[in-house]
Amino acid sequence: MKDKDKNTEGFIPKHGGYRNLITYQKAEIIFDATDYFTKRAFGRFDRTNGQMVQAARSGKQNIVEASMASGTSKEAEIKLTNVARASLEELKIDYLDFLRLNKYEIWGIDHRYTKRFRELNRTPNATYEIYKKALEHDQIEICANSMICLINIVSYLLSQQIKTLEKEFLEEGGLRERMTKARIEKRNQNRDKK
């Protein structure tokens, strides 16, 4: 943990701040774009509509929950971050199914539009507006493939986030270690005052 992130008033570190996470920002774009896509691609009462929106919501909301739980449970933070990743993977399969069942092309990693999307993704602080042309394209095939590109990016970022969380846990421990350390320090301070 960096010095600036340390909570000097107790053993629970600062936590939350999910709005600053790139994974959250992009997951929010995925949620908004999925809501748009499903309203366009499926009937209002089609079960796929609700399932895709729920998977997108789960991806976003689990990042929030992980961030809020991080102060007291590294284990919960890691688990929930992985749940977010799993939910987005489920959503990606729905987009792939849509393309496959409708006989649309599925872009490979070397497809020129995939490469273009990766370039677009390098835009700092990218908002929905940056991706809007792709995510709301007239050709629904481009929309679905663009969503797959964005989900792949967020999935990769979440896997990197999980690796960082694992490393932090190994280096710093969890709540129990911080509690024990804080209690020993307090005991030593009280003993030094006598």
C-alpha positions, 0 to 999 in steps of 0.5 A: 500500500502506498503511503498516501493511501494509508489510514493513519487513524486506524487499521482499516485502509481507505477504500471505495473510490471505484469511480476512479477505476478504469475497469468501473468506468468502462464497465459502466459504458458496457452497461449503458451500451448493452441497455441500448443494444438489447432494446434495439436487437430483441423484443421487449419481452425477450428473456435474452434482453433482461439476461444481457442487461443483468450480466452487464449490471453485475459486471459493473456492480461487483466492481463497486461492491469489491471496492467498498469491501476492500477496507475490511476484506481483501478476500471479498475484494478479490472474489467480487472482482472475479465475479465482475469478470465472470459476469462480463464473460457471460455477457460476451458469450451472449454477444458472440451467440447473437452474431453466430445465430444471425450469421454475422461475421465475428471479428478476430484479433487481427481484424482491421476494426478490432485494431481500430477499436484498440486504438480508440481505446487508448484515448485517455479518460474515454467516455461513452461518447468516444465509443458511441459511433461504434456502439450505436452503429447503423450495422448491428454487427458492428455494435455487437463486435465492438461490445466484444472488443470492449468486454475483452479489454475490461476482462483483461484489465480486471485480470490485471487488477486481480493479480495486483490485489493478490500481490498486495495481499501477499505483501501486506496481509489482510484485516487480521494482520492489520488488526494484530499489528495495530493492537500490538502498537497500541499496547507498546504505546501504552507501555511506553507511557508508564 
